[in-house]
Amino acid sequence: MTLATLAQVLQPALAGRYAVAGLVTLGWEDMRAYVAAAEAEGCPVILQAGPSCRAHTPLPILGKMFRHLAEEASIPVVAHLDHGYTINECREALESGFTSIMYDGSRKPLSQNIDETAEIVQMAHAMGVSCEGEIGFVGYSGGEKSAGTDPAEAAKFAHQTGVDAMAVSVGNVHLQQDQEGGLDLERIRAIEAVTSVPLVIHGGSGVPVAQRTLLATTSSVCKFNIGTELRMAFGAALREAVDADLSRFDRLTILKETHDPLVAATRTVLRAFRASEKA
């Protein structure tokens, strides 16, 4: 069994100068492909259940799915709750066998975010589980605007909450479909100068690949969340499978043909973080 906590995969990444991918899952097909890709690359992987995933499949079921894949895998697999918004949701994830939770209080005033995150960190640590928090606000492409992370606030947040990983807002946005932007390297350097906590980039799909590698190998950024990029790859493979034979109606037959293309796309994502070279 290779079930791991977030701290168990990020602390070696921090020391070894590489990053681990937090891959946003929506169902069995993608989570299975993600683990297959990580095994092929010989690197750890973080399976993430975000809000849209949880709206489709209950947390207790997702916990069992993640843990089953971890039990069969030869590489470390983290079962991670992404963007938990309430203490009850985080508690349910803990009770469902998740080994890592992310509490997102980033829309709240700093003091409230710190107090609530600290409470959830304490609850998670009591059960041997890791906790990620967010300081600053990572916005959405075409939606809510970001609020950049203030380094002094990041230092205070890390110290007072005890988080195992800290998501920061440094030019990244969720749901970005292109890689034309880039992250604020000066802000990242300022944040890592005042805290030793592993940093997390949400909205990693919008980060140019060269910058992913640069940060993975030269900074405290140890986790990149990747969702949109791989959802696009899955969607393209699914459309091709459907269009290949319009008489087919068995979804299992159709979905099976998304596996290999998604594994290939995921392996390309994982290589940028250079984790397999350190394994």
C-alpha positions in Angstrom: 0.0 0.0 0.0 1.5 3.4 -1.0 -1.1 5.7 0.5 0.7 8.9 1.6 0.0 12.2 3.3 0.7 15.5 1.6 3.6 16.2 3.9 5.1 12.8 3.1 5.4 13.7 -0.6 6.1 17.5 -0.3 8.9 17.5 2.2 11.1 15.3 0.1 10.2 17.5 -2.9 11.2 20.6 -1.0 14.5 19.0 0.0 15.2 17.5 -3.5 14.1 20.4 -5.6 11.2 19.0 -7.6 7.5 19.3 -7.5 4.5 16.9 -7.2 1.4 17.2 -9.4 -2.0 17.7 -7.7 -4.2 16.3 -10.4 -7.9 17.3 -10.4 -10.1 14.3 -10.8 -13.7 14.1 -12.0 -14.2 10.4 -12.1 -12.8 6.9 -12.2 -11.4 7.2 -15.8 -9.2 10.1 -15.1 -8.0 9.1 -11.6 -7.0 5.7 -12.9 -5.1 7.2 -15.8 -3.3 9.6 -13.5 -2.0 6.8 -11.3 -1.0 4.8 -14.4 1.0 7.8 -15.7 2.7 8.4 -12.3 3.7 4.7 -12.2 5.1 4.9 -15.7 7.1 8.0 -14.7 8.1 6.7 -11.3 6.9 9.6 -9.3 4.3 10.4 -6.6 0.9 11.8 -7.4 -1.8 13.7 -5.6 -5.3 12.8 -6.5 -7.6 15.7 -5.8 -11.4 15.8 -5.3 -12.5 19.4 -5.9 -16.0 20.9 -5.6 -17.3 19.8 -9.0 -16.1 16.2 -8.4 -17.8 16.1 -5.0 -21.0 17.4 -6.5 -21.0 14.3 -8.7 -19.7 11.7 -6.3 -20.0 11.6 -2.5 -16.9 12.0 -0.4 -17.1 8.5 1.2 -17.1 7.0 -2.3 -14.2 9.1 -3.5 -12.2 8.2 -0.5 -12.6 4.5 -1.2 -11.7 5.0 -4.9 -8.6 6.9 -4.0 -7.5 4.4 -1.4 -8.1 1.5 -3.7 -5.9 3.0 -6.3 -3.2 3.7 -3.7 -3.3 0.1 -2.4 -2.6 -1.2 -5.9 0.0 1.4 -6.9 3.8 1.1 -6.7 4.3 4.9 -6.2 3.0 7.2 -3.3 -0.6 8.3 -3.8 -2.1 11.2 -1.8 -5.9 11.3 -1.4 -6.6 15.0 -1.2 -9.6 17.2 -0.7 -9.3 20.3 -2.8 -11.0 23.5 -1.8 -12.9 22.4 1.3 -15.0 25.4 2.3 -16.4 24.3 5.6 -15.2 22.5 8.7 -17.9 19.9 8.2 -16.8 19.2 4.7 -13.2 18.8 5.9 -14.3 16.6 8.7 -16.3 14.4 6.3 -13.2 14.0 4.1 -11.1 12.9 7.2 -13.8 10.4 8.1 -13.8 9.2 4.5 -10.2 8.2 4.5 -8.6 11.2 2.8 -4.9 11.7 3.8 -4.8 15.4 3.0 -7.3 18.2 3.1 -7.2 21.8 1.7 -9.2 24.3 3.7 -9.9 27.4 1.5 -10.6 30.4 3.6 -9.0 32.8 1.1 -12.2 34.8 0.5 -12.3 35.7 4.2 -10.5 38.4 6.2 -7.0 37.4 7.2 -7.6 36.9 10.9 -10.7 34.7 10.2 -8.8 32.7 7.6 -5.9 32.1 10.0 -8.2 31.1 12.9 -10.3 28.7 10.9 -7.4 27.2 9.0 -5.5 26.7 12.3 -8.6 24.8 13.8 -8.8 22.5 10.8 -5.0 21.9 10.8 -5.3 20.8 14.4 -8.2 18.5 13.6 -6.3 17.0 10.6 -3.0 16.5 12.4 -4.8 14.8 15.3 -5.8 12.1 12.7 -2.3 12.0 11.1 -3.5 13.9 8.0 -1.9 16.9 6.3 -3.6 20.2 5.6 -3.1 22.8 2.9 -4.3 26.4 3.3 -4.5 29.4 1.0 -3.4 33.0 1.6 -4.2 35.6 -1.0 -6.9 34.7 -3.5 -6.5 32.8 -6.7 -9.2 34.0 -9.1 -10.8 32.4 -12.1 -10.3 33.0 -15.8 -13.3 35.1 -16.9 -14.6 35.3 -13.4 -13.5 36.4 -9.9 -10.3 38.5 -9.9 -7.3 37.4 -8.0 -5.9 39.2 -4.9 -2.1 38.7 -4.8 -0.4 37.2 -1.7 1.3 39.6 0.5 4.6 38.1 1.7 4.3 39.4 5.3 0.7 38.0 5.5 2.0 34.7 4.1 4.7 34.5 6.9 2.0 35.2 9.5 -0.4 32.7 8.0 2.2 29.9 7.8 3.4 30.5 11.4 0.0 30.8 13.1 -1.8 28.0 11.2 0.8 25.3 11.1 -0.2 24.3 7.5 1.8 21.6 5.7 1.5 23.5 2.4 0.5 27.0 1.4 -1.3 28.0 -1.8 -0.4 31.4 -3.0 -1.7 33.9 -5.5 1.2 35.0 -7.7 -0.4 35.6 -11.1 -2.0 32.2 -11.4 -5.7 31.8 -12.1 -8.0 28.8 -12.2 -9.5 27.4 -15.4 -7.0 29.1 -17.8 -7.0 27.3 -21.1 -3.8 28.8 -22.5 -0.2 29.3 -21.2 0.3 32.9 -22.5 0.8 34.4 -19.0 3.3 33.6 -16.4 3.9 33.9 -12.7 5.3 36.8 -10.6 8.7 35.3 -9.8 9.7 38.3 -7.7 6.6 37.8 -5.4 7.4 34.1 -5.2 11.0 34.8 -4.1 9.7 37.3 -1.5 7.3 34.7 0.0 9.8 31.9 0.1 12.3 34.2 1.8 10.0 34.5 4.9 8.7 31.0 5.2 9.9 27.4 4.8 6.5 26.0 4.1 6.1 24.2 0.7 4.3 26.5 -1.7 1.4 25.5 -4.0 0.3 26.9 -7.3 -3.4 26.5 -8.1 -4.4 27.0 -11.7 -1.2 25.3 -12.9 -2.6 24.6 -16.3 -2.0 28.3 -17.2 1.6 28.3 -16.2 4.1 27.9 -19.2 5.9 24.6 -19.0 9.3 26.1 -18.9 8.3 28.1 -15.8 6.9 25.1 -14.2 10.2 23.3 -14.5 12.1 26.4 -13.3 10.1 26.8 -10.2 10.0 23.1 -9.4 13.8 22.9 -9.5 14.8 26.2 -8.0 12.1 27.3 -5.6 9.9 26.3 -2.7 7.0 25.6 -5.1 6.5 21.9 -4.5 3.0 21.3 -5.8 1.2 22.4 -9.0 -2.5 21.8 -9.3 -3.3 20.7 -12.9 -7.0 20.4 -14.0 -8.0 22.2 -17.1 -5.2 21.0 -19.2 -6.0 17.4 -18.6 -9.7 17.9 -18.8 -9.1 19.2 -22.3 -7.1 16.2 -23.2 -9.8 13.9 -21.9 -12.5 15.8 -23.7 -10.6 15.6 -27.0 -10.0 11.8 -26.6 -13.7 11.3 -25.7 -14.9 13.3 -28.8 -12.6 11.2 -31.0 -13.9 8.0 -29.5 -17.5 9.0 -30.0 -17.0 10.2 -33.5 -15.1 7.1 -34.6 -18.3 5.0 -34.6 -21.6 6.8 -34.2 -23.4 3.5 -33.9 -21.8 2.7 -30.5 -23.8 3.4 -27.4 -22.0 1.4 -24.6 -20.2 4.1 -22.6 -17.7 1.7 -21.1 -16.5 0.8 -24.6 -16.2 4.5 -25.5 -14.6 5.6 -22.2 -12.0 2.8 -22.5 -10.5 4.6 -25.5 -9.8 7.7 -23.4 -7.3 5.9 -21.2 -4.2 5.8 -23.3 -4.4 9.4 -24.6 -5.0 10.7 -21.1 -2.1 8.6 -19.7 0.2 10.1 -22.4 -1.0 13.7 -21.7 -0.5 13.2 -18.0 3.0 11.8 -18.4 4.0 14.9 -20.3 2.7 17.0 -17.5 4.5 15.0 -14.8 7.9 15.2 -16.6 8.0 19.0 -16.3 8.3 18.7 -12.5 11.4 16.5 -12.7 10.2 14.3 -9.9 10.9 11.1 -11.8 14.6 12.1 -12.1 14.8 12.2 -8.3 13.0 8.9 -7.7 
